[in-house]
C-alpha cells in the first residue's frame, strides 16, 4: 500500500530508503520504491500498525509518543506502543 497526500500528490517515504529506527519519513514524489510501500496490519483494538515494506520489524512511529502539532513521524522498531498505532477516518 502507498499513502499519497491528496493535496501534494506526494507519497510517505522513508528518508534515504534506510529502515533504521529514528529515521524520519517525509513526502516525496512517487517513485515506486519500497521506501514508499507500507503494510497496514489491523490490531485487536481497532487501530492499525503501519509496517515498512523495507523491513518487517520497522513501523511508523510518533517520536516520543507526543501528540501535538509538528511532532515528527519516524520509523522505529516495532515495540507495540500507542505511538505506533493509527486509526483511519473518512474526510468530506
Residue frames relative to the residue before (quaternion, step in Angstrom):
aa qw qx qy qz dx dy dz
X 1.0000 0.0000 0.0000 0.0000 0.00 0.00 0.00
X 0.1674 -0.7573 0.6238 0.0968 3.52 -1.18 0.66
X 0.2439 -0.7467 0.5996 0.1529 3.58 -1.06 0.77
X 0.0502 -0.8077 0.5867 -0.0293 3.54 -0.68 1.18
X 0.4323 -0.6886 0.5232 0.2552 3.57 -0.90 0.97
X 0.4879 -0.6942 0.4495 0.2793 3.58 -0.77 1.06
X 0.7183 0.4499 -0.2642 0.4603 3.59 0.91 -0.82
X 0.7749 0.3655 -0.2018 0.4746 3.60 0.75 -1.00
X 0.3519 -0.7398 0.4963 0.2872 3.59 1.14 -0.62
X 0.5593 0.6103 -0.3806 0.4121 3.58 1.30 0.13
X 0.4414 -0.7124 0.5008 0.2164 3.53 -1.24 0.64
X 0.5150 -0.5730 0.5223 0.3655 3.56 -1.28 0.41
X 0.0340 -0.8232 0.5603 -0.0847 3.54 -0.67 1.19
X 0.4062 -0.6724 0.5568 0.2698 3.60 -1.02 0.80
X 0.5211 -0.6713 0.4289 0.3063 3.58 -0.70 1.09
X 0.8633 0.0155 -0.0720 0.4993 3.55 -0.88 1.08
X 0.5090 -0.6696 0.4106 0.3520 3.61 1.25 0.25
X 0.5241 0.6315 -0.4037 0.4044 3.58 1.23 0.48
X 0.2083 -0.8217 0.5214 0.0980 3.61 -0.35 1.23
X 0.3392 0.7194 -0.5418 0.2718 3.60 0.43 1.16
X 0.6087 -0.5808 0.3782 0.3862 3.57 -1.06 0.66
X 0.7954 0.2573 -0.2891 0.4664 3.48 -1.22 0.88
X 0.4888 0.6346 -0.4632 0.3791 3.62 1.18 0.09
X 0.4511 -0.7110 0.4744 0.2568 3.59 -0.84 0.97
X 0.2516 -0.6778 0.6505 0.2326 3.48 -1.40 0.21
X 0.0166 -0.7983 0.6021 -0.0040 3.56 -1.16 0.57
X 0.5725 -0.5483 0.4594 0.4007 3.55 -1.32 0.03
X 0.0705 0.7848 -0.6099 0.0842 3.53 -0.97 0.89
X 0.6181 -0.5437 0.4065 0.3962 3.57 -1.11 0.61
X 0.5389 -0.6345 0.4446 0.3306 3.57 -0.93 0.87
X 0.0125 0.8305 -0.5542 0.0549 3.56 -0.82 1.02
X 0.5378 -0.6814 0.3765 0.3234 3.59 1.27 0.17
X 0.5065 0.6580 -0.4289 0.3557 3.62 1.22 0.11
X 0.6228 -0.5431 0.4131 0.3828 3.54 -1.29 0.32
X 0.5262 0.6199 -0.4140 0.4091 3.62 1.21 -0.26
X 0.7316 0.3786 -0.2168 0.5238 3.59 1.26 -0.36
X 0.6155 0.5431 -0.3482 0.4526 3.58 1.25 0.19
X 0.0870 -0.8070 0.5831 -0.0334 3.52 -0.98 0.99
X 0.2469 -0.7232 0.6230 0.1667 3.53 -1.26 0.52
X 0.2211 -0.7756 0.5811 0.1089 3.57 -0.69 1.12
X 0.0944 -0.8159 0.5703 -0.0072 3.56 -0.59 1.22
X 0.3484 -0.7462 0.5261 0.2122 3.62 -0.50 1.16
X 0.2383 -0.7581 0.5938 0.1261 3.55 -1.11 0.81
X 0.6751 -0.5292 0.3369 0.3882 3.58 -1.20 0.51
X 0.7039 0.4718 -0.2720 0.4560 3.63 1.06 -0.64
X 0.6322 -0.5561 0.3257 0.4302 3.60 1.26 0.16
X 0.5809 0.5515 -0.3839 0.4594 3.60 1.25 -0.11
X 0.3350 -0.7302 0.5593 0.2043 3.57 -1.34 -0.01
X 0.2825 -0.6944 0.6348 0.1872 3.52 -1.16 0.72
X 0.1898 -0.7833 0.5847 0.0921 3.60 -0.92 0.93
X 0.1373 -0.8376 0.5287 -0.0061 3.52 -0.24 1.41
X 0.4569 -0.6751 0.5101 0.2745 3.57 -0.99 0.87
X 0.4420 -0.6792 0.5177 0.2742 3.59 -1.02 0.79
X 0.5509 0.6200 -0.3908 0.3991 3.60 1.24 -0.25
X 0.7931 -0.0510 0.0920 0.5999 3.58 1.04 -0.81
X 0.4464 -0.7629 0.3988 0.2443 3.61 -0.58 1.11
X 0.6921 0.4474 -0.2979 0.4817 3.64 1.16 -0.19
X 0.6025 0.5217 -0.3563 0.4877 3.60 1.30 0.23
X 0.0266 -0.8196 0.5701 -0.0501 3.57 -0.76 1.12
X 0.5895 -0.5183 0.4582 0.4170 3.56 -1.30 0.22
X 0.0241 -0.8026 0.5913 -0.0748 3.55 -0.99 0.93
X 0.3383 -0.6970 0.5919 0.2220 3.57 -1.09 0.76
X 0.4598 -0.7225 0.4394 0.2712 3.58 -0.43 1.25
X 0.8525 0.0915 -0.1154 0.5015 3.53 -0.83 1.10
X 0.4553 -0.7022 0.4423 0.3225 3.58 1.25 0.03
X 0.4743 0.6849 -0.4189 0.3611 3.57 1.29 0.34
X 0.1793 -0.7963 0.5720 0.0812 3.55 -0.67 1.10
X 0.3874 0.6612 -0.5620 0.3113 3.55 -0.37 1.33
X 0.6839 -0.4724 0.3493 0.4325 3.56 -1.25 0.30
X 0.8492 0.1865 -0.1743 0.4624 3.55 -1.17 0.81
X 0.3629 0.7068 -0.5240 0.3068 3.61 1.14 0.42
X 0.5024 -0.6780 0.4591 0.2779 3.56 -0.98 0.88
X 0.2123 -0.7133 0.6519 0.1454 3.52 -1.13 0.81
X 0.0176 -0.8091 0.5837 -0.0656 3.54 -0.79 1.08
X 0.4051 -0.6112 0.5718 0.3680 3.52 -1.32 -0.21
X 0.0051 0.7889 -0.6116 0.0597 3.53 -1.11 0.76
X 0.6271 -0.5123 0.4221 0.4075 3.55 -1.25 0.37
X 0.5210 -0.6410 0.4655 0.3178 3.59 -0.92 0.91
X 0.0507 0.8128 -0.5763 0.0681 3.57 -0.69 1.14
X 0.4790 -0.7311 0.3896 0.2902 3.55 1.33 0.41
X 0.4342 0.6802 -0.4821 0.3411 3.62 1.03 0.76
X 0.6714 -0.4948 0.3700 0.4093 3.56 -1.30 0.28
X 0.5802 0.5943 -0.3689 0.4173 3.62 1.16 -0.52
X 0.7305 0.3937 -0.2146 0.5151 3.58 1.27 -0.32
X 0.6206 0.5160 -0.3439 0.4798 3.57 1.21 0.36
X 0.0861 -0.8150 0.5727 -0.0174 3.55 -0.83 1.04
X 0.1964 -0.7289 0.6361 0.1598 3.55 -1.31 0.43
X 0.3134 -0.7383 0.5693 0.1808 3.52 -1.21 0.49
X 0.0699 -0.7899 0.6089 0.0204 3.56 -1.03 0.82
X 0.4482 -0.6601 0.5278 0.2914 3.56 -1.08 0.73
X 0.2077 -0.7534 0.6092 0.1346 3.54 -1.15 0.68
X 0.5966 -0.6002 0.4098 0.3406 3.50 -1.22 0.52
